[in-house]
Amino acid sequence: MEEEKLHNPTVRVLDILETAYSHENGISFTELSRQTGISKGTLHPIVMTLVAKGYLQCQHSLFTLGKSCFRLGYAYTRTLSCLDIVKAHMEEIVTACNEICQLGVLEGMNVLYIAKMEPQQAIRVSSSVGATLAAYATSLGKSLLSCYTDEEVRRICPPVLQQYTEQTVRTVDELLSQLHTIRKQGYALENGEVNKDIECISIPIQVADQTMAISVSLPIYRSTPEKQQEILRILKRHKSEIAEQTAGLQQDLSFI
C-alpha cells in the first residue's frame, strides 16, 4: 500500500504504540509527542483512549505498552503452527541441557527474540521475547548473518559497532572474519560479548520458508568443551527434526 493512501489517524495510533514499544522503561508524554511528531493537543485524547482500552499504561508519568498489546500478540502467536512446533523442540532442548533456549530472526542489523524457554533455575540474560539486540554481538545474530554474503553484511552493518563488553566485536572486518569461521563450522559461539558472564551457542535453522536461529545460553563458569559439544549435538538433531516437520507447511512467517 502506498504511503499517501494510508489512513493518517490510524498511522498516528500505530506510531504511538511503536514508539512506546521501543522504550521498555517508559516514555514521557512530552517525549512521546516529540518523537512521533504529533502535537500534544492531538496526542492527548489518543493516548488517554489507548490507556482506557489497555493498550498503554502509565506509571510515574511514563507510558509503556499495556496488557491488551500482550493479549493480541499472544493470540496471534497461537495461530502459528510452525512456531508451536519449534517451541516444542525448545522445551526438549531445555530438558536435555538444563539451560535457556532462545529463538530469533534477523530484523535489519538486529536479532529479534521471538521465543524463549527456561529451566527452573534460569540464569539472567540480557534478552527477552520481543526485544532486539545488535546481531553482531550475539550468537543468534551471527548465525543469521552467516547466511548472508560479505557484501550484504557490509551493506546493512552500521559504521560504528556499539560495544557491550570488552569482548564485543569492534570492526566490520573482524565480524566478517568471524562469519567465515561460522560458515565453515556450522555454528556461532558468543563468549561474554553482550553479558560478560554468559556464553551462548547457536545454529541457523529453517522453519518452513523462514531462516531463524536457535541457541542455548549458559554461564561461562559452567561451560566446558565437552558441554559445548553436547549442546551442539542436541541443537543439530533438533535442527534436522524442525526442518523435516515444517517443510510441508505453508506457514507465513513474514510478519516477523
N, C-alpha and C positions, 0 to 999 in steps of 0.2 A: 504494500500500500504506500502510495506517495505521501510525503510529509504534509503537503498542502491539503490533503484530503482527510487528515486526522481531525478528530473532534477535540478542539482545544481545551474545553473544560475537563474532559476525561484525561487528556495528556497532563494537565496540571495535577490531578489527583495521583496519577502514576508517578510523576516526578517527585511529589512529596513522599510517597511511600518508598521509592527507590533511594531517595536521599536519606531518609530515616534508616533504611536498611544498611547503608554504608557507614552509619555512625552507631555501632553497637553499644557504646556507652552513653548515647543520648545526644540530642542536638537542641539548642535553644530555639525559641520562636524567631528571634531576630536573625539568627544564623540560617535557619531554615528558609526564611524569606530571601536572604541574600543569595544563598546557593541555588535556589530554584528560580530566582528572578521574578517571583510572584510578590506583588505589593502586600503589605501587612493587612490592608483593608480587605483584599480579595482572599488572602490566605486564611484569615481568622475563621470565617464560617466553615471553610472546607476542613480545616484541622479539627474544629470542635465537632463536626459531624463524624469524622473518622474516629475521634476519641469515643463519641457516644456509641458508635457501632462496633467498637472494639478493635479497629484496625490500627489505631495508635493508642499509646498510653503515655501519661505524663507523670513523672515523679521528679520532685525538686526542680520544677520548671524546665525539665529536659524531656524531649519526646523520643520514644522508641517504638518499634513495631509492637502491635498488640496481639492478643491471643487469637483473634479472628484470622490474622495472616497465617498463623501456625496451622489452624484448623483447615484452611483452604489448601495450604501446601501439603499437609499430611493426607488429606482426602485425594489429592491428585496423585501422590506417590503410590497410594494403594491400588491405583488402576494400572500400574506399570508392572506387568508380569515379569519382564526381564529383570527389573530391579529386585523383585521378590526372589527370583532365582539366585541372583548374586548375593543377596543378604543371607539366604540360607547357607550358602557356601562360606560366607564370612563368619557365621556362627560356628561352623565346623572348624574353621581356621583358629578362632579364638579358643575353642575347646582343646584343640591339638597343641597350640603354642602357649596358652595361658597369657597371651599378650594382646594389646589393642590391634584391631584390624580396621583399616580405613579404605574408602573407595573415592577416587577423584577423577575429574575430567579437566581438560585444559580450557581456560577461558582467557583468551588473549595471551598475556605472558604470566598469568596466574594459574594456580591449580585451585579448582573449586571442589570442596569436600561435599559429597552428596550422601555418604553413608558412613557410619562408624559403629563398631561393635566392641564392647569392652568386657574383660573378665571381672570378677567380683572385686578383686583388689587391683584396680586400674591405676596406672601412673597418670600424672597430669601432663598433657601435651598442649601445644600452642593452638592446635586446630580444633574445629568443631563443625558440625554439619551446617552448611550454608555459608561458612567462612571461606575466605580466599587467602592464600599466601603466595609469595613470589615463587614461580615454578623453578627457577634456577637454584633455589636454596633448599628444595625438598626432594626426597627420593621419588615421590609420586610425580612431581613436576618433571624431573629429569627423565623418568621412564617415558613420559608422554612426549617430551621434547626429542627424545632419541628416535621417535618415529618420523621426525621432520628432517629435511636436508639442512646442511650447514647454512645455505643461503636463506632458507626460510627462517631459521633461528635468528640469524643476524637481522633479518627484516623486522621481526617482532620484538627483539630484545631491546630493553631500554639502554640508553647510552651510559647511564650510571647505575650500578648494581648496589642496592641497599645492603648494608652489612648487618646481619642479625647477631652474629658472633664472630670471633676471630677465625673460625673455620669456614665461614661463608665464602663461596667463590667470588673473586674480585673483578675479573675481566671476562669479556665475551670469549676471547681466545682460550682462556682457562676452562670456561664452560664447555666449549666445543671439544676440547681435548677429553674432558670427562665423558661427553656424549659418545665420542668414538669408542671409548672403553666399554660403555654401557651397551652399545650396539653389538659389540663382539661377545660380551659375556652374558647378555640377555637379562640383566637386572641392574638396578641402581641401589647404591648404598649411601645413605645420609648419616654422617657422623658428627653430631654436635653443631650442625650448620644453622639451625633455627633455635634450638634449645641445646645448650652446651652439654647437657646431661643425657640427651636422648639419641638413640640410634634408630634408623628406620631402613627397612629393606623392602623394595617394591619391584614389580614387574608389570609391563603393559599387558592388557587383556582385551579380547574382542568380545563385545556384548551386542548381539545382533549385528547391526552395521555401524556400531559406535565404538571408537577406541577409548578405553578407560585405563586406569592403573589401580592396582590393589597393593596394599602394603601391610607390614607388621612393624609396630613400634615397640621398643623396649628400652629400659635404662642401660646406659653404656656399661655399667658395672656388672650387669647380668649377661653381657654378650661374650661369647667365645666363638672361635672359628667353627667349632662343632655345632653350636646352636645356630649360627648363621646358615650353615649348610642344611640343617634340618628344616629351618624356616623356608629356605629356597625350595627344597624338595616338596614341601607342603603347598607352597604357593603355585609351583609349576603344575602339580597334579590338579589343583582346583582350576587353574587357568584352562587346562585342556577340557575339563568337565563343563565349565561355564560356556566355552566356545561351542561344544557339542550340543548343549541343552538349549542354547539361544539361537543357534544357526538358522533354524527353520522358522523363527518367529519374525513377523513383520512389525516389530515394535518400534514406534517412532520415538527416539530419544533425543531428537533435535532440539527439544525445549531446553536442554541442559547447557 
